[in-house]
Amino acid sequence: MLKHILSQHIEFIYPQADTATLVEKICESFDISATTQSKFTPDYRPEYWDENDSFLITYGDTILSDDKLPLQNIHEFLENYLEDAITGVHILPYFPFTSDDGFAVSDYRAVRPDLGDWEDIQDIAKDYRLMSDVVINHASASHEWFKQFLSDENPGQNYIKTSDPTQDHSLVTRPRPSPLLIPFDTPSGEKHVWCTFGADQVDLDFSNPDLLCEFISLMRFYINKGVRVFRLDAVGFLWKEAGTNCLHLPQTHEIIKLIRTLVDHLDDTVLLITETNVPNHENLQYFDNGNEAHVIYNFSLPPLLVHALLTGRSTYLRRWMMAMPPSQDGCTLFNFSASHDGIGLRPVEGLLPEDEITKMIDTITGFGGRVTMRSFEGREVPYEMNTTLFSALKGTVHGEDGLHVDRFIASQTIMMSLEGIPAFYIQSLLASENDEARAAEAGHNRALNRTQWSAKNIDDTLSDETSPLSQIFRELKKRLEIRKNQKAFHPDATQFTLHLKPGMFGFWRQSLDRKQSLFVVTNITHEEKLLSLRDMNLYQQAQWQDLLSDKIVDPSDEVLTLKPYQSIWITNISG
Protein backbone atom coordinates (compact mmCIF):
# COMPACT_ATOMS: atom_id res chain seq x y z
CA MET A 1 0.00 0.00 0.00
CA LEU A 2 1.26 3.47 -0.94
CA LYS A 3 1.11 4.97 2.55
CA HIS A 4 3.43 2.32 3.97
CA ILE A 5 6.11 2.95 1.34
CA LEU A 6 5.80 6.74 1.69
CA SER A 7 6.14 6.43 5.44
CA GLN A 8 9.52 4.76 5.04
CA HIS A 9 10.75 7.55 2.76
CA ILE A 10 9.50 10.25 5.11
CA GLU A 11 11.04 8.70 8.21
CA PHE A 12 14.42 8.82 6.45
CA ILE A 13 14.14 12.35 5.03
CA TYR A 14 12.20 14.04 7.82
CA PRO A 15 12.71 12.02 11.04
CA GLN A 16 11.18 14.81 13.16
CA ALA A 17 7.99 15.09 11.10
CA ASP A 18 4.56 13.69 11.92
CA THR A 19 4.79 10.87 9.39
CA ALA A 20 1.08 10.06 9.12
CA THR A 21 0.13 13.70 8.60
CA LEU A 22 2.86 14.24 6.01
CA VAL A 23 1.83 11.09 4.10
CA GLU A 24 -1.71 12.44 3.82
CA LYS A 25 -0.43 15.84 2.67
CA ILE A 26 1.82 14.31 0.03
CA CYS A 27 -1.01 12.13 -1.30
CA GLU A 28 -3.34 15.11 -1.34
CA SER A 29 -0.72 17.14 -3.24
CA PHE A 30 -0.37 14.35 -5.81
CA ASP A 31 -4.13 13.71 -5.96
CA ILE A 32 -3.72 10.02 -5.15
CA SER A 33 -5.19 7.81 -2.45
CA ALA A 34 -2.86 6.66 0.32
CA THR A 35 -4.43 3.21 -0.02
CA THR A 36 -3.45 2.83 -3.71
CA GLN A 37 -1.81 -0.50 -4.45
CA SER A 38 1.26 -0.78 -6.65
CA LYS A 39 0.59 -1.85 -10.25
CA PHE A 40 3.71 -4.02 -10.13
CA THR A 41 3.40 -7.75 -9.49
CA PRO A 42 5.95 -10.58 -9.83
CA ASP A 43 4.48 -11.26 -13.28
CA TYR A 44 3.99 -7.70 -14.49
CA ARG A 45 6.25 -4.76 -15.23
CA PRO A 46 5.24 -2.03 -17.69
CA GLU A 47 7.02 -1.84 -21.01
CA TYR A 48 8.54 1.62 -20.58
CA TRP A 49 10.33 1.82 -23.93
CA ASP A 50 11.33 -0.11 -27.03
CA GLU A 51 13.37 0.23 -30.24
CA ASN A 52 10.87 2.76 -31.64
CA ASP A 53 11.71 5.38 -29.04
CA SER A 54 13.88 8.43 -29.67
CA PHE A 55 13.69 12.05 -28.52
CA LEU A 56 14.12 15.51 -29.96
CA ILE A 57 15.56 18.13 -27.56
CA THR A 58 14.67 21.75 -28.28
CA TYR A 59 14.00 25.12 -26.78
CA GLY A 60 10.44 26.34 -27.20
CA ASP A 61 11.61 29.29 -29.30
CA THR A 62 14.15 27.59 -31.56
CA ILE A 63 11.86 27.91 -34.60
CA LEU A 64 10.23 31.28 -35.32
CA SER A 65 7.70 32.44 -37.89
CA ASP A 66 5.39 35.39 -38.51
CA ASP A 67 2.15 33.41 -38.58
CA LYS A 68 2.52 30.91 -35.71
CA LEU A 69 3.66 30.85 -32.12
CA PRO A 70 6.99 29.06 -31.51
CA LEU A 71 5.46 26.01 -29.79
CA GLN A 72 3.19 25.58 -32.79
CA ASN A 73 6.27 25.76 -35.03
CA ILE A 74 7.91 22.97 -33.02
CA HIS A 75 4.80 20.82 -33.41
CA GLU A 76 4.69 21.52 -37.15
CA PHE A 77 8.39 20.72 -37.55
CA LEU A 78 7.86 17.37 -35.83
CA GLU A 79 4.82 16.58 -37.96
CA ASN A 80 6.35 17.65 -41.27
CA TYR A 81 9.86 16.26 -40.89
CA LEU A 82 10.13 13.76 -38.04
CA GLU A 83 6.74 12.07 -37.71
CA ASP A 84 8.10 8.62 -38.65
CA ALA A 85 11.39 9.01 -36.79
CA ILE A 86 10.86 10.64 -33.38
CA THR A 87 8.48 9.49 -30.63
CA GLY A 88 9.29 11.95 -27.85
CA VAL A 89 10.20 15.60 -27.42
CA HIS A 90 11.92 17.41 -24.59
CA ILE A 91 10.92 21.05 -24.64
CA LEU A 92 13.39 22.91 -22.45
CA PRO A 93 11.86 25.23 -19.81
CA TYR A 94 8.91 27.01 -21.37
CA PHE A 95 7.97 28.91 -18.22
CA PRO A 96 8.40 32.62 -17.48
CA PHE A 97 12.02 33.19 -16.44
CA THR A 98 14.57 35.89 -15.72
CA SER A 99 17.92 34.36 -16.77
CA ASP A 100 19.87 31.25 -17.78
CA ASP A 101 17.70 30.76 -20.88
CA GLY A 102 14.76 29.46 -18.89
CA PHE A 103 16.37 27.81 -15.86
CA ALA A 104 15.71 30.74 -13.52
CA VAL A 105 11.95 30.13 -13.34
CA SER A 106 9.73 32.93 -12.07
CA ASP A 107 6.41 31.06 -12.43
CA TYR A 108 6.30 27.26 -12.54
CA ARG A 109 2.62 27.05 -13.51
CA ALA A 110 2.55 29.33 -16.55
CA VAL A 111 3.69 29.05 -20.16
CA ARG A 112 5.59 32.01 -21.56
CA PRO A 113 3.01 33.93 -23.64
CA ASP A 114 5.58 34.59 -26.36
CA LEU A 115 5.87 30.81 -26.86
CA GLY A 116 2.21 29.81 -26.69
CA ASP A 117 -0.02 28.42 -23.97
CA TRP A 118 -0.93 25.20 -22.18
CA GLU A 119 -3.16 24.19 -25.07
CA ASP A 120 -0.11 24.21 -27.36
CA ILE A 121 1.78 22.05 -24.86
CA GLN A 122 -1.13 19.63 -24.62
CA ASP A 123 -1.41 19.42 -28.42
CA ILE A 124 2.21 18.29 -28.64
CA ALA A 125 1.70 15.86 -25.75
CA LYS A 126 -1.15 14.17 -27.64
CA ASP A 127 1.20 13.18 -30.48
CA TYR A 128 4.57 12.72 -28.72
CA ARG A 129 5.86 11.58 -25.36
CA LEU A 130 6.49 14.94 -23.74
CA MET A 131 9.44 15.58 -21.44
CA SER A 132 9.34 18.67 -19.25
CA ASP A 133 11.85 20.14 -16.84
CA VAL A 134 11.21 20.30 -13.14
CA VAL A 135 13.71 23.01 -12.17
CA ILE A 136 13.76 21.70 -8.65
CA ASN A 137 17.01 22.94 -7.11
CA HIS A 138 16.44 26.68 -7.45
CA ALA A 139 14.03 29.40 -8.51
CA SER A 140 14.41 32.87 -9.95
CA ALA A 141 15.14 35.70 -7.54
CA SER A 142 11.96 37.21 -9.02
CA HIS A 143 9.79 34.24 -8.00
CA GLU A 144 6.98 34.98 -5.57
CA TRP A 145 8.58 32.71 -2.98
CA PHE A 146 11.73 34.83 -2.92
CA LYS A 147 9.76 38.06 -2.75
CA GLN A 148 8.01 36.60 0.29
CA PHE A 149 11.38 35.61 1.73
CA LEU A 150 12.63 39.18 1.42
CA SER A 151 9.50 40.40 3.27
CA ASP A 152 9.49 37.65 5.94
CA GLU A 153 6.16 36.40 4.60
CA ASN A 154 4.84 32.86 4.35
CA PRO A 155 5.30 30.49 2.75
CA GLY A 156 8.37 31.83 0.92
CA GLN A 157 10.30 32.86 4.02
CA ASN A 158 10.71 29.14 4.80
CA TYR A 159 11.38 27.95 1.24
CA ILE A 160 14.76 29.59 0.53
CA LYS A 161 18.04 27.97 1.53
CA THR A 162 20.27 30.16 3.70
CA SER A 163 23.49 29.49 5.55
CA ASP A 164 25.76 31.12 8.10
CA PRO A 165 28.90 32.29 6.26
CA THR A 166 31.01 31.33 9.29
CA GLN A 167 30.19 27.66 8.70
CA ASP A 168 32.48 25.43 6.68
CA HIS A 169 31.60 25.62 2.98
CA SER A 170 35.03 24.65 1.69
CA LEU A 171 33.91 21.24 0.43
CA VAL A 172 30.85 22.45 -1.51
CA THR A 173 30.93 21.32 -5.15
CA ARG A 174 30.60 24.33 -7.44
CA PRO A 175 29.60 24.35 -11.12
CA ARG A 176 30.15 28.12 -11.31
CA PRO A 177 32.93 30.52 -10.24
CA SER A 178 30.36 32.94 -8.68
CA PRO A 179 30.02 33.36 -4.86
CA LEU A 180 28.08 30.60 -3.11
CA LEU A 181 26.38 32.81 -0.52
CA ILE A 182 24.75 36.12 -1.45
CA PRO A 183 23.67 38.54 1.32
CA PHE A 184 20.12 39.97 1.23
CA ASP A 185 18.40 42.33 3.64
CA THR A 186 15.11 41.22 5.19
CA PRO A 187 12.95 42.73 7.96
CA SER A 188 14.50 40.24 10.38
CA GLY A 189 18.06 41.12 9.35
CA GLU A 190 20.68 40.20 6.77
CA LYS A 191 20.49 36.64 5.46
CA HIS A 192 22.96 34.82 3.26
CA VAL A 193 21.15 32.98 0.47
CA TRP A 194 22.63 29.83 -1.03
CA CYS A 195 23.09 30.30 -4.80
CA THR A 196 24.67 27.27 -6.45
CA PHE A 197 24.30 28.69 -9.96
CA GLY A 198 24.39 32.45 -9.39
CA ALA A 199 22.63 35.35 -7.68
CA ASP A 200 19.48 35.17 -9.86
CA GLN A 201 18.98 31.46 -9.10
CA VAL A 202 18.24 31.15 -5.40
CA ASP A 203 18.42 27.64 -3.98
CA LEU A 204 15.33 26.10 -2.41
CA ASP A 205 15.29 24.52 1.04
CA PHE A 206 13.97 20.96 0.92
CA SER A 207 14.55 20.46 4.62
CA ASN A 208 11.05 22.00 4.74
CA PRO A 209 8.60 19.21 3.79
CA ASP A 210 6.01 21.79 2.76
CA LEU A 211 8.29 22.74 -0.15
CA LEU A 212 8.46 19.11 -1.24
CA CYS A 213 4.66 19.04 -1.25
CA GLU A 214 4.66 22.14 -3.46
CA PHE A 215 6.75 20.35 -6.08
CA ILE A 216 4.74 17.15 -5.82
CA SER A 217 1.61 19.21 -6.49
CA LEU A 218 3.41 20.90 -9.38
CA MET A 219 4.30 17.55 -10.94
CA ARG A 220 0.69 16.40 -10.74
CA PHE A 221 -0.27 19.67 -12.46
CA TYR A 222 2.20 18.90 -15.27
CA ILE A 223 0.92 15.33 -15.61
CA ASN A 224 -2.59 16.73 -16.05
CA LYS A 225 -1.20 18.90 -18.86
CA GLY A 226 0.21 15.87 -20.70
CA VAL A 227 3.78 15.61 -19.41
CA ARG A 228 4.94 11.98 -19.20
CA VAL A 229 8.68 12.37 -18.57
CA PHE A 230 10.12 14.59 -15.83
CA ARG A 231 13.67 15.87 -16.20
CA LEU A 232 14.84 16.66 -12.68
CA ASP A 233 17.19 19.55 -13.36
CA ALA A 234 20.36 19.87 -11.27
CA VAL A 235 18.81 17.43 -8.82
CA GLY A 236 22.16 16.28 -7.41
CA PHE A 237 22.49 19.60 -5.53
CA LEU A 238 19.04 19.35 -3.92
CA TRP A 239 20.00 18.81 -0.26
CA LYS A 240 22.65 20.99 1.36
CA GLU A 241 24.54 20.62 4.63
CA ALA A 242 27.54 22.76 5.59
CA GLY A 243 30.67 20.68 6.05
CA THR A 244 29.79 18.36 3.15
CA ASN A 245 30.20 18.61 -0.62
CA CYS A 246 26.40 19.14 -0.87
CA LEU A 247 26.20 16.82 -3.85
CA HIS A 248 24.35 13.47 -3.99
CA LEU A 249 23.52 13.55 -0.29
CA PRO A 250 21.39 10.65 1.01
CA GLN A 251 18.32 12.86 1.43
CA THR A 252 18.54 13.83 -2.25
CA HIS A 253 18.42 10.21 -3.31
CA GLU A 254 15.56 9.49 -0.92
CA ILE A 255 13.47 12.37 -2.29
CA ILE A 256 13.90 10.99 -5.82
CA LYS A 257 12.86 7.55 -4.53
CA LEU A 258 9.77 9.09 -2.94
CA ILE A 259 8.81 10.74 -6.24
CA ARG A 260 9.49 7.44 -8.05
CA THR A 261 7.15 5.68 -5.61
CA LEU A 262 4.40 8.17 -6.43
CA VAL A 263 4.67 7.93 -10.22
CA ASP A 264 4.95 4.14 -10.05
CA HIS A 265 1.52 4.06 -8.37
CA LEU A 266 -0.13 5.87 -11.31
CA ASP A 267 -2.06 4.05 -14.01
CA ASP A 268 -0.24 6.05 -16.70
CA THR A 269 3.45 5.49 -17.35
CA VAL A 270 5.38 8.51 -16.06
CA LEU A 271 9.18 8.43 -16.14
CA LEU A 272 11.84 10.22 -14.11
CA ILE A 273 15.16 11.24 -15.68
CA THR A 274 17.90 12.75 -13.55
CA GLU A 275 20.19 15.46 -14.89
CA THR A 276 23.50 15.05 -13.06
CA ASN A 277 26.49 16.31 -15.02
CA VAL A 278 29.08 14.53 -12.90
CA PRO A 279 31.69 11.74 -13.15
CA ASN A 280 30.31 8.47 -14.52
CA HIS A 281 30.39 6.46 -11.28
CA GLU A 282 28.45 9.20 -9.48
CA ASN A 283 25.89 9.45 -12.27
CA LEU A 284 25.15 5.72 -12.12
CA GLN A 285 24.17 6.07 -8.44
CA TYR A 286 20.86 7.55 -9.55
CA PHE A 287 19.60 4.12 -10.63
CA ASP A 288 20.23 2.83 -7.11
CA ASN A 289 18.50 -0.58 -6.95
CA GLY A 290 16.11 0.19 -9.79
CA ASN A 291 13.98 2.28 -7.42
CA GLU A 292 15.20 5.78 -8.23
CA ALA A 293 15.50 7.27 -11.75
CA HIS A 294 14.05 5.31 -14.64
CA VAL A 295 16.55 7.02 -16.95
CA ILE A 296 19.82 8.86 -16.47
CA TYR A 297 21.64 11.12 -18.92
CA ASN A 298 24.66 9.33 -20.37
CA PHE A 299 26.91 12.33 -19.72
CA SER A 300 30.22 10.58 -20.39
CA LEU A 301 29.25 9.70 -23.95
CA PRO A 302 29.50 13.14 -25.67
CA PRO A 303 33.09 14.00 -24.64
CA LEU A 304 34.37 10.44 -25.16
CA LEU A 305 32.70 10.22 -28.57
CA VAL A 306 34.06 13.60 -29.66
CA HIS A 307 37.53 12.64 -28.44
CA ALA A 308 37.46 9.38 -30.41
CA LEU A 309 36.44 11.11 -33.64
CA LEU A 310 38.96 13.95 -33.22
CA THR A 311 41.87 11.61 -32.52
CA GLY A 312 40.88 8.54 -34.52
CA ARG A 313 41.43 6.43 -31.39
CA SER A 314 38.68 4.55 -29.57
CA THR A 315 40.80 3.42 -26.61
CA TYR A 316 39.08 5.50 -23.94
CA LEU A 317 35.58 5.20 -25.40
CA ARG A 318 36.00 1.42 -25.60
CA ARG A 319 37.37 1.11 -22.05
CA TRP A 320 34.45 3.07 -20.67
CA MET A 321 31.93 1.00 -22.64
CA MET A 322 33.46 -2.25 -21.39
CA ALA A 323 33.33 -1.06 -17.78
CA MET A 324 29.69 0.08 -17.91
CA PRO A 325 27.38 -2.24 -15.96
CA PRO A 326 24.30 -3.61 -17.72
CA SER A 327 21.18 -1.60 -16.91
CA GLN A 328 18.82 -2.98 -14.30
CA ASP A 329 15.23 -3.89 -15.13
CA GLY A 330 13.18 -0.71 -15.52
CA CYS A 331 16.27 1.47 -16.00
CA THR A 332 18.08 2.73 -19.07
CA LEU A 333 20.41 5.42 -20.39
CA PHE A 334 19.47 8.61 -22.23
CA ASN A 335 22.08 8.72 -24.98
CA PHE A 336 22.94 12.07 -26.50
CA SER A 337 25.91 13.59 -28.26
CA ALA A 338 24.96 17.25 -27.80
CA SER A 339 22.62 19.26 -25.62
CA HIS A 340 21.59 22.86 -24.98
CA ASP A 341 24.58 23.15 -22.64
CA GLY A 342 28.21 22.50 -23.47
CA ILE A 343 30.06 19.20 -23.73
CA GLY A 344 30.74 18.52 -20.07
CA LEU A 345 34.22 17.63 -18.86
CA ARG A 346 33.41 16.46 -15.34
CA PRO A 347 31.88 13.24 -16.75
CA VAL A 348 35.31 12.19 -18.11
CA GLU A 349 37.15 12.63 -14.84
CA GLY A 350 39.05 9.39 -14.40
CA LEU A 351 38.20 8.34 -17.96
CA LEU A 352 40.36 10.69 -20.05
CA PRO A 353 43.91 11.72 -19.04
CA GLU A 354 44.43 15.46 -18.58
CA ASP A 355 46.68 15.73 -21.62
CA GLU A 356 43.96 14.14 -23.80
CA ILE A 357 41.38 16.57 -22.40
CA THR A 358 43.72 19.47 -23.15
CA LYS A 359 44.26 18.19 -26.70
CA MET A 360 40.50 17.98 -27.24
CA ILE A 361 39.91 21.47 -25.82
CA ASP A 362 42.66 22.95 -27.99
CA THR A 363 41.18 21.33 -31.11
CA ILE A 364 37.65 22.53 -30.44
CA THR A 365 38.69 26.07 -29.55
CA GLY A 366 40.66 26.05 -32.79
CA PHE A 367 37.36 25.34 -34.54
CA GLY A 368 35.71 28.36 -32.88
CA GLY A 369 34.52 26.75 -29.67
CA ARG A 370 34.98 28.13 -26.17
CA VAL A 371 35.53 26.81 -22.65
CA THR A 372 33.52 27.59 -19.52
CA MET A 373 35.29 27.29 -16.16
CA ARG A 374 34.25 26.22 -12.66
CA SER A 375 35.72 26.71 -9.20
CA PHE A 376 37.73 23.80 -7.78
CA GLU A 377 40.00 23.89 -4.73
CA GLY A 378 40.41 27.65 -4.95
CA ARG A 379 41.16 27.77 -8.67
CA GLU A 380 39.28 27.75 -11.95
CA VAL A 381 39.33 24.59 -14.06
CA PRO A 382 37.59 23.69 -17.36
CA TYR A 383 33.95 22.69 -16.81
CA GLU A 384 32.59 22.31 -20.33
CA MET A 385 33.40 22.93 -23.97
CA ASN A 386 30.93 25.29 -25.65
CA THR A 387 30.31 24.54 -29.31
CA THR A 388 27.80 23.02 -31.64
CA LEU A 389 28.62 19.38 -32.28
CA PHE A 390 28.77 20.06 -36.02
CA SER A 391 31.43 22.74 -35.53
CA ALA A 392 33.34 20.55 -33.07
CA LEU A 393 33.73 17.84 -35.72
CA LYS A 394 34.82 19.97 -38.68
CA GLY A 395 38.24 18.34 -38.53
CA THR A 396 40.56 16.30 -36.32
CA VAL A 397 43.45 17.09 -33.97
CA HIS A 398 45.44 17.63 -37.20
CA GLY A 399 43.12 20.41 -38.41
CA GLU A 400 40.11 20.90 -40.68
CA ASP A 401 39.52 18.59 -43.61
CA GLY A 402 36.93 17.67 -46.25
CA LEU A 403 35.29 14.92 -44.17
CA HIS A 404 33.20 17.14 -41.92
CA VAL A 405 29.79 15.74 -42.93
CA ASP A 406 30.88 12.08 -42.81
CA ARG A 407 32.47 12.50 -39.40
CA PHE A 408 29.35 14.15 -38.03
CA ILE A 409 27.01 11.46 -39.37
CA ALA A 410 29.30 8.84 -37.81
CA SER A 411 28.89 10.50 -34.42
CA GLN A 412 25.12 10.34 -34.63
CA THR A 413 25.10 6.76 -35.93
CA ILE A 414 27.21 5.52 -33.02
CA MET A 415 25.03 7.37 -30.53
CA MET A 416 21.72 6.04 -31.88
CA SER A 417 23.05 2.47 -31.91
CA LEU A 418 24.02 2.22 -28.24
CA GLU A 419 22.11 0.55 -25.41
CA GLY A 420 19.55 3.10 -24.21
CA ILE A 421 17.23 5.72 -25.72
CA PRO A 422 18.74 8.09 -28.32
CA ALA A 423 18.12 11.83 -28.11
CA PHE A 424 18.94 14.44 -30.75
CA TYR A 425 19.44 18.10 -29.93
CA ILE A 426 17.70 20.09 -32.66
CA GLN A 427 20.88 22.07 -33.44
CA SER A 428 22.58 18.77 -34.30
CA LEU A 429 19.75 17.57 -36.52
CA LEU A 430 19.98 20.93 -38.31
CA ALA A 431 23.81 20.79 -38.44
CA SER A 432 24.15 24.22 -36.84
CA GLU A 433 27.46 26.04 -36.85
CA ASN A 434 28.69 28.03 -33.85
CA ASP A 435 26.48 31.12 -33.54
CA GLU A 436 28.94 33.89 -32.70
CA ALA A 437 26.34 36.65 -33.06
CA ARG A 438 23.93 35.01 -30.62
CA ALA A 439 26.72 34.36 -28.11
CA ALA A 440 27.77 38.01 -28.29
CA GLU A 441 24.18 39.18 -27.83
CA ALA A 442 23.50 36.79 -24.93
CA GLY A 443 26.84 37.44 -23.26
CA HIS A 444 27.61 33.79 -22.47
CA ASN A 445 29.35 30.89 -24.17
CA ARG A 446 26.44 28.44 -24.23
CA ALA A 447 24.55 30.62 -26.69
CA LEU A 448 26.96 29.43 -29.39
CA ASN A 449 24.77 26.32 -29.52
CA ARG A 450 21.34 27.96 -29.29
CA THR A 451 20.64 29.34 -32.76
CA GLN A 452 17.10 30.49 -33.52
CA TRP A 453 15.87 29.40 -36.94
CA SER A 454 13.11 30.81 -39.07
CA ALA A 455 10.59 28.17 -40.12
CA LYS A 456 10.98 29.36 -43.72
CA ASN A 457 14.76 28.95 -43.57
CA ILE A 458 14.35 25.37 -42.36
CA ASP A 459 11.80 24.61 -45.09
CA ASP A 460 13.96 26.14 -47.80
CA THR A 461 17.13 24.41 -46.64
CA LEU A 462 15.61 20.97 -46.15
CA SER A 463 13.92 21.13 -49.55
CA ASP A 464 17.28 21.85 -51.21
CA GLU A 465 18.66 18.36 -51.76
CA THR A 466 22.09 19.75 -52.62
CA SER A 467 22.66 21.46 -49.27
CA PRO A 468 24.88 19.66 -46.71
CA LEU A 469 22.25 20.30 -44.02
CA SER A 470 19.57 18.62 -46.11
CA GLN A 471 21.85 15.67 -46.86
CA ILE A 472 22.68 15.22 -43.17
CA PHE A 473 19.08 15.53 -42.07
CA ARG A 474 17.79 13.05 -44.64
CA GLU A 475 20.52 10.52 -43.85
CA LEU A 476 19.95 10.71 -40.09
CA LYS A 477 16.19 10.39 -40.55
CA LYS A 478 16.71 7.38 -42.82
CA ARG A 479 18.89 5.70 -40.20
CA LEU A 480 16.40 6.43 -37.46
CA GLU A 481 13.63 4.86 -39.53
CA ILE A 482 15.77 1.76 -40.15
CA ARG A 483 16.63 1.61 -36.46
CA LYS A 484 12.97 1.48 -35.41
CA ASN A 485 12.54 -1.89 -37.12
CA GLN A 486 15.46 -3.61 -35.39
CA LYS A 487 14.62 -5.42 -32.14
CA ALA A 488 18.35 -5.56 -31.39
CA PHE A 489 18.13 -1.78 -30.85
CA HIS A 490 15.64 -2.15 -27.99
CA PRO A 491 17.09 -0.03 -25.14
CA ASP A 492 17.38 -3.16 -22.97
CA ALA A 493 18.92 -5.41 -25.66
CA THR A 494 22.29 -6.97 -24.87
CA GLN A 495 25.40 -4.97 -25.72
CA PHE A 496 28.94 -6.30 -25.97
CA THR A 497 31.99 -4.23 -26.94
CA LEU A 498 34.03 -5.61 -29.85
CA HIS A 499 37.83 -5.80 -29.83
CA LEU A 500 38.75 -4.43 -33.23
CA LYS A 501 41.93 -3.17 -34.84
CA PRO A 502 42.97 0.48 -34.23
CA GLY A 503 40.83 3.06 -35.97
CA MET A 504 37.66 1.01 -35.56
CA PHE A 505 34.96 1.18 -32.91
CA GLY A 506 32.26 -1.42 -32.67
CA PHE A 507 29.84 -3.38 -30.54
CA TRP A 508 27.32 -6.18 -30.80
CA ARG A 509 23.64 -5.91 -29.94
CA GLN A 510 21.31 -8.88 -29.46
CA SER A 511 17.51 -8.69 -29.25
CA LEU A 512 15.76 -9.68 -26.06
CA ASP A 513 14.40 -12.83 -27.73
CA ARG A 514 17.97 -13.62 -28.91
CA LYS A 515 16.81 -13.96 -32.52
CA GLN A 516 18.55 -10.89 -33.96
CA SER A 517 22.26 -10.14 -33.80
CA LEU A 518 23.39 -6.73 -35.01
CA PHE A 519 27.01 -5.64 -35.32
CA VAL A 520 27.68 -1.89 -35.28
CA VAL A 521 31.11 -0.88 -36.56
CA THR A 522 32.43 2.58 -37.45
CA ASN A 523 35.69 3.63 -39.02
CA ILE A 524 36.57 6.59 -36.78
CA THR A 525 39.49 7.79 -38.90
CA HIS A 526 40.03 9.93 -42.01
CA GLU A 527 41.53 6.95 -43.87
CA GLU A 528 40.08 3.77 -45.39
CA LYS A 529 40.26 0.81 -43.02
CA LEU A 530 40.00 -2.94 -43.54
CA LEU A 531 37.60 -4.65 -41.14
CA SER A 532 38.48 -8.28 -40.49
CA LEU A 533 35.28 -10.30 -40.47
CA ARG A 534 37.09 -12.82 -38.29
CA ASP A 535 36.87 -10.23 -35.50
CA MET A 536 33.10 -10.71 -35.49
CA ASN A 537 30.99 -13.80 -34.90
CA LEU A 538 29.14 -13.96 -38.22
CA TYR A 539 28.02 -17.56 -38.02
CA GLN A 540 27.65 -19.37 -41.34
CA GLN A 541 24.05 -20.55 -40.88
CA ALA A 542 22.60 -17.05 -41.37
CA GLN A 543 22.46 -14.54 -44.20
CA TRP A 544 24.04 -11.25 -43.19
CA GLN A 545 23.23 -7.82 -44.53
CA ASP A 546 24.47 -4.30 -43.89
CA LEU A 547 21.30 -2.33 -43.25
CA LEU A 548 22.92 1.00 -44.11
CA SER A 549 24.12 0.00 -47.58
CA ASP A 550 21.67 -2.87 -48.28
CA LYS A 551 24.66 -5.03 -49.24
CA ILE A 552 24.86 -8.74 -48.45
CA VAL A 553 27.87 -9.62 -46.30
CA ASP A 554 29.45 -13.04 -46.84
CA PRO A 555 31.03 -14.40 -43.61
CA SER A 556 33.57 -16.31 -45.71
CA ASP A 557 35.04 -13.04 -46.97
CA GLU A 558 38.23 -12.05 -45.21
CA VAL A 559 37.65 -8.30 -44.91
CA LEU A 560 35.34 -5.39 -45.59
CA THR A 561 36.69 -2.04 -46.71
CA LEU A 562 35.25 0.87 -44.74
CA LYS A 563 35.55 4.37 -46.10
CA PRO A 564 36.56 7.20 -43.74
CA TYR A 565 33.90 7.53 -41.02
CA GLN A 566 31.68 4.87 -42.60
CA SER A 567 29.36 2.94 -40.28
CA ILE A 568 27.85 -0.47 -40.88
CA TRP A 569 24.90 -2.24 -39.25
CA ILE A 570 25.40 -5.91 -40.08
CA THR A 571 22.48 -8.09 -39.04
CA ASN A 572 21.10 -11.57 -39.60
CA ILE A 573 17.59 -10.08 -39.89
CA SER A 574 16.65 -7.04 -41.96
CA GLY A 575 13.47 -5.43 -40.75
Number of C-alpha atoms within 10 A of each C-alpha: 12 19 19 12 14 23 18 14 22 22 13 13 20 16 11 9 13 12 18 13 10 18 21 16 17 25 21 15 19 22 13 16 15 18 11 14 13 14 12 11 7 5 5 8 11 11 8 14 16 18 22 21 22 23 24 21 22 21 23 25 23 18 25 21 15 9 8 15 19 23 27 23 21 24 20 17 16 21 14 11 15 17 14 15 22 24 17 22 26 24 20 20 22 26 22 22 21 18 14 16 17 20 25 25 28 22 17 19 14 13 18 17 12 13 22 18 17 18 13 17 22 17 15 24 19 12 15 21 21 24 25 23 24 22 20 20 22 26 26 24 24 17 22 15 23 24 14 18 23 21 15 16 14 11 15 19 17 21 22 24 22 20 19 13 16 7 10 13 18 13 14 20 18 20 19 18 18 15 14 20 21 18 14 12 12 14 10 9 9 11 19 16 22 26 26 23 22 20 18 20 25 26 28 27 21 24 18 15 17 17 18 20 20 13 19 21 19 17 23 17 16 21 19 11 17 22 25 22 24 23 23 21 21 19 24 24 22 24 22 25 15 16 12 14 16 19 22 19 16 11 19 21 22 18 21 23 22 23 21 19 18 21 20 20 19 14 9 11 13 20 20 22 26 23 21 24 23 20 18 21 13 14 21 20 14 26 23 13 11 17 21 25 28 23 27 25 22 23 27 28 24 25 24 26 22 24 26 24 25 25 20 21 19 24 16 18 21 20 12 18 16 15 9 11 8 15 19 14 12 19 27 25 22 23 26 23 25 27 21 21 17 25 28 24 23 19 26 22 15 11 17 19 11 12 9 13 19 13 14 23 23 15 24 28 16 15 19 17 25 19 20 19 15 17 17 18 11 9 9 13 15 17 21 23 24 27 31 31 28 24 22 28 27 22 25 25 18 9 12 14 11 10 16 19 18 19 26 23 24 22 23 23 23 19 21 22 27 23 24 29 27 24 25 23 23 22 24 24 20 18 21 21 20 26 21 16 12 18 17 12 9 14 10 13 23 27 24 26 30 26 22 15 16 16 20 13 13 16 14 13 17 20 12 13 13 10 12 16 20 21 17 21 19 16 15 19 18 14 19 24 16 16 24 20 14 22 25 30 29 25 27 26 24 19 22 15 18 18 13 19 13 14 24 24 24 22 22 23 25 22 20 15 9 12 11 18 24 28 24 22 25 24 29 31 24 23 12 15 22 15 20 14 17 13 13 16 11 21 11 10 8 12 16 22 20 20 21 16 11 12 11 13 18 16 18 11 10 12 16 13 12 19 17 19 27 21 25 22 23 25 26 20 18 17 11
